Amino acid sequence: FQGGEPLLEPRLEAIIAACEPRHNLISVTTNGSLLDEARLRRLRRFGVDILTVSIDSGIAAEHDRFRGQDGLFAAAWAGIERARRLGFQVTVGATVSRENLGSPGLEELMRLTAANRLILMLSLAAPIGRWQGRQDLVLTPGQVTALRERCRASTYLRTDFDANFSGSG
């Protein structure tokens, strides 16, 4: 479940239940700002297995500036730590574009996630949504190749083109 902020959906429990959590892997992508202990316990009870927390930069001020609100990086990171303590599988998600590839913020996020043994799932920028027509943000074929090599060399770095952990399907 992703897109917008799924934790704001008042029917989330019923929607998850309709997906038969006992028979399916349930994953929620969130900005992490609402991951207090009570909500995490409810998510666990609903049947959520994996939480992906979207973080735009490993530099707190940069992440908060991108999201338009102070304190979001700290809230997201605190949510990650609480979720891990409660037994969730947690990953971090970020979008990579020509603007942030190799930037200090993305490099710090890669370092921070690896140091905390968290998988960083990188989604490649696409010229859709608010980036409609922004081909200037799309990675070049050479950048994609270099990023793939970097992922192969890291235990904690993945991209959306390597998202299937089973290797098939």
C-alpha positions in Angstrom: 0.0 0.0 0.0 1.5 3.3 -1.1 0.8 6.6 -2.7 -0.1 9.6 -0.7 0.0 8.6 2.9 -1.8 5.3 3.4 -1.8 5.7 7.2 -4.3 8.6 6.7 -6.8 6.2 5.1 -9.5 5.6 7.8 -10.5 2.2 6.1 -6.9 0.9 6.0 -7.6 -2.0 8.4 -10.6 -3.2 6.4 -8.7 -2.8 3.1 -5.8 -4.8 4.5 -8.1 -7.5 5.9 -9.7 -7.8 2.4 -6.2 -8.7 1.1 -6.1 -11.7 3.4 -2.9 -11.0 5.3 -2.6 -14.7 6.4 -2.1 -15.6 2.8 -0.3 -12.6 1.4 2.7 -10.5 2.3 1.4 -7.0 3.2 3.7 -4.0 2.7 3.0 -0.4 3.5 5.0 2.6 2.3 4.8 5.7 4.5 6.6 8.9 5.2 7.1 7.6 8.7 5.7 10.6 10.5 2.8 8.7 12.0 4.6 5.6 13.2 4.0 5.9 16.9 4.0 2.7 19.0 0.2 2.5 19.2 -0.2 2.7 15.4 2.6 0.2 14.8 0.9 -2.3 17.1 -2.3 -1.8 15.2 -0.5 -2.3 11.9 1.0 -5.5 13.2 -2.4 -6.7 14.4 -3.9 -5.8 10.9 -1.3 -8.1 9.3 1.3 -5.7 8.0 4.7 -7.4 7.4 6.9 -4.8 5.8 7.1 -1.1 6.3 9.0 1.1 3.8 9.7 4.5 5.0 10.3 7.2 2.4 13.4 9.3 3.1 14.7 11.8 0.6 18.1 12.6 2.0 20.4 11.4 4.8 20.8 15.0 5.7 17.9 15.8 8.0 17.5 19.5 7.1 17.6 18.6 3.4 14.9 15.9 3.8 12.7 18.3 5.9 13.1 21.1 3.3 12.2 18.7 0.5 9.1 17.6 2.5 8.2 21.1 3.6 8.1 20.5 7.3 10.8 20.6 10.0 11.3 17.5 12.1 10.1 14.9 9.6 13.4 13.2 9.2 13.7 12.8 13.0 10.1 11.5 13.2 10.7 9.1 10.3 13.9 7.7 11.8 12.2 7.3 15.2 9.4 5.4 13.5 11.9 3.1 11.8 13.5 2.3 15.2 10.2 1.6 16.9 9.0 -0.6 14.0 12.2 -2.6 14.1 11.8 -3.1 17.9 8.3 -4.4 17.3 9.6 -6.9 14.7 8.6 -5.4 11.4 10.8 -5.9 8.4 11.7 -2.3 7.6 13.2 -0.8 4.4 13.9 2.7 3.4 12.7 4.1 0.0 14.1 7.0 -2.0 13.8 8.3 -5.5 17.0 8.7 -7.5 17.2 11.3 -10.3 19.9 13.1 -12.2 19.5 15.9 -9.6 20.4 13.8 -6.5 22.6 10.9 -7.9 25.9 11.3 -6.2 24.7 14.1 -4.0 25.9 14.4 -0.4 22.3 13.8 0.8 21.8 10.5 -1.1 25.4 9.4 -0.3 24.7 10.0 3.4 21.4 8.1 3.1 23.2 5.1 1.6 25.8 5.2 4.4 23.1 5.6 7.1 21.0 2.7 5.9 23.9 0.4 5.4 25.3 1.3 8.9 21.9 0.4 10.3 21.6 -2.8 8.2 18.5 -1.4 6.4 17.8 -2.0 2.7 17.6 1.2 0.8 15.2 0.7 -2.1 15.9 3.3 -4.9 13.1 4.1 -7.3 14.3 5.6 -10.6 12.8 9.0 -11.4 10.2 8.9 -14.2 8.7 11.8 -16.1 5.2 11.4 -14.7 3.1 13.0 -12.0 4.5 16.2 -10.8 7.6 15.4 -12.9 5.5 15.1 -16.1 7.7 15.7 -19.1 10.9 16.2 -17.0 13.2 14.0 -19.1 16.1 16.0 -17.5 15.5 14.1 -14.3 15.7 10.6 -15.8 19.0 8.8 -15.4 21.1 8.2 -18.5 21.8 4.6 -19.5 25.3 5.0 -18.2 24.1 6.2 -14.9 21.7 3.3 -14.7 24.5 0.9 -15.4 26.7 2.5 -12.7 23.9 2.4 -10.2 23.3 -1.3 -11.0 27.0 -2.0 -10.4 26.8 -0.2 -7.1 23.8 -2.2 -6.0 25.6 -5.5 -6.9 28.4 -4.5 -4.6 26.2 -3.6 -1.7 24.2 -5.9 0.6 21.9 -3.0 1.5 21.2 -1.2 -1.8 18.5 -2.1 -4.3 16.7 -0.5 -7.1 13.1 -0.9 -8.4 14.5 -2.9 -11.3 15.9 -5.4 -8.7 13.0 -5.4 -6.4 12.0 -9.0 -6.7 14.2 -10.7 -4.1 13.4 -14.2 -5.3 15.2 -13.5 -8.6 12.2 -14.6 -10.8 8.6 -13.7 -11.5 
